[in-house]
Amino acid sequence: MTDITLQSPAQPRLQIDRLLPMAVTGWFSLAALGHFIFCAYILMVFFPPVAEHGMEGLKGMHLPSGFKEGDFLGNLAAISHVLLAFIIIGGGPVQLMPAVRRNFPRFHRTLGRAYLLAAVLSALAGLYMTWTRSPIGDALSKIGISGDAILILVCAYMTVKHAMARRLAEHRRWAMRLFLVASAVWFFRVGLMGWIMLTGGAGIDFESFTGPFLYFLGFAQYLLPLAMLEWYFYCQRGVHARVKTAFVATLSVLTVYMAVGIVVATAGMWLPRMV
């Protein structure tokens, strides 16, 4: 008598249900590492001259919207945008760590309030600078940046609204959305450097800083992460194993691309100015 081993239909689902959180954890761990490197760059490069010279510390920092003589409001927006980025980039990953929320609830709430305030103020400052003093890109580029700022304000409002109503599950979903849109400045740099590494900069006019890829990235820097997050929420609702498999495969490809971007951005942009 021949033994025949039949594979249970539930087995593929069990396998992908194990792979799904592993893929998400891997992506988040890598993203958190990249955020902390960028956060260290902001702290080491921008904070010392600002602490020593105030607003004039932005002189010579090679910022497109840096210090301008006689423009107090614009300089205030620029310095706020830069310094608040430290809280946004450094605090975002920490705020989403379950261990921090579970073991240090008071710190989680305090950091959450600081993060929300920093994100809102930075978005408003970014909007002001984009339309009054930024020489980078064209109108379409500025619309892309403005779309991100508006989404930051919306997500911040919804995060607070659900927290005050004690709808914690919805609060956490909106907090995750806020993290992604507030981190668009990081996604842009990583996405850009990854693209330059893999294609040599196809679709980019480096002189005017415009071009098809930059137009795409200007919106994808926040819409693509948001789309992946919504797909993840959908997968959590017990959908077919093939949908989860497609999500894991897509996220894995994006994680590899993100890893390339982090390495190139760190080696080419951040580390040389930190050492």
Secondary structure, 3 states (H helix, E strand, C coil): CCCCCCCCCHHHHHHHHHHHHHHHHHHHHHHHHHHHHHHHHHHHHCHHHHHHHHHHHHCCCCCCCCCCCCCHHHHHHHHHHHHHHHHHHHHHHHHCCHHHHHHCHHHHHHHHHHHHHHHHHHHHHHHHHHHHCCCCCCHHHHHHHHHHHHHHHHHHHHHHHHHHCCCHHHHHHHHHHHHHHHCHHHHHHHHHHHHHHHHCCCCCECCCCECHHHHHHHHHHHHHHHHHHHHHHHHCCCCCHHHHHHHHHHHHHHHHHHHHHHHHHHHHHHHHHHC
